[in-house]
Every structure is written in structure tokens, then in C-alpha cells.
Amino acid sequence: MKKTIYPLQTFVKERRGKLKLTQEQLAAKSGVGLRFIRDLEQGKTTLRMDKVNQVLNMFGHELGPVPMDRNTLMDEKS
């Protein structure tokens, strides 16, 4: 069975919603700026990993390597 992998932005939005936190509250609690939370939730592709981990730590998670399907990767390049 293949695991479903959610985009980071979806994960953060959903977890923030479950905790009923505003973007401002999440930023303050995780020690990052509001702009960073907005960029993260909008899917900005260049974010500092240490700051992403600060946010993910609020949800008991951290960044890590995920195996990729090479066939999917090749399809996206064409």
C-alpha cells in the first residue's frame, strides 16, 4: 500500500486548523515571523529548513527525506 504524501503547506494548514490557531498565533508560538507562516502555507519553494522545523515541532514533526517514485519524477520533467 502506497503512503499518501501531503504537501507541506497542506499539512501545516490542516494542523493549524485542528488546533484552532491563527497564522499570527502559530508564528508567535513557533518563534517565526508571520510572513514566514504565510509563505509556508502558500507553498513558497525556497524556505529555510531550520524555520520550517520550528513550525513543524509545534505539531511533533520534523523534516526528513522521503523516497520519490522515479517514474513520476521523469514524467514531470517532460
N, C-alpha and C positions, 0 to 999 in steps of 0.2 A: 504494500500500500504506500503510495506516494504522499509525503507530507505537504500540506499546503503552506506556502511561504507568503506571508503578507508583507507588502511594502512597509518600510519603517514608518512612513508618515501615517499609514492606516493604523498600525499598532499603537503609536503614540496617541493619536486622536481617540481611538476606542478606549484605551486605558484611562486617559484623562477624563473622558466622558463617564466611565464607570465610577470614577472617584468623585465625580461632580466638581471638578476643578476647572476654573477658567484658565486661559492661557497665561494670564498675569500671575495667578496663584501658582501654577506649575513652574513658571520661570523663577519666582521668588523661592519656592521650596527646594528647587533643584540647584539654585545658585547660578543660573544663566540669565541672559537678558531676554526680554520679551521678543525682541527682533529675532533672536535665535530660535525660539519656540515657533514663531510664525514661519520662518524659513524651513525649519524641520518639517512642520505639518504641511507645507506647500510642496514638499518634495525636492527642495534645493539639492543639487547633486554634489556640491562641494561644501562639506561641513566638517568642523574639527571633531575628530573621533573622541577626544577627551571630554568635550562638552556633550556629545551625544550620549556617552556613557554616564555622565552626571544625570541626565534626564532619565535614561533607562534604569539607573539604580533606584529611582523612585518607585519603579514597578518590579524590582527584584530581578532585573535582567541586565545583560551587557552585550556589547558587540562581539561577534565571533565569526569565524569562517563557516560558510555554508557551501556544500557541494553544488556545482552547477551541472545542468544537463548540456553537454557539448553540442548536441543536435539542435537544441533550442538556441544556443549561442550562435551557431553557424547560420541558422535561419534569420536571426535578427540582423546579421551583418550584410545579408544580400538585399 
